């Protein structure tokens, strides 16, 4: 089955964009969780 390069490029571009956005969201969520844990530890130390 031959796919025209134009459609292949569109598909790869769309898939790559979605994959990149998912990765960015996962990374930002992971960082937020770490940041919240650090904040909780600081609050415990201050008490």
PERAFEN-V454720 format. One line per field, one symbol per residue. phi: phi as a letter, one per 40 degrees, with the letter a starting at -180 (. if undefined). A space follows every 50 residues. Layout:
BEGIN
phi = ???
END
This chain:
BEGIN
phi = .cbcdcccccccccccccccccccccccccccccccccccccccccc
END
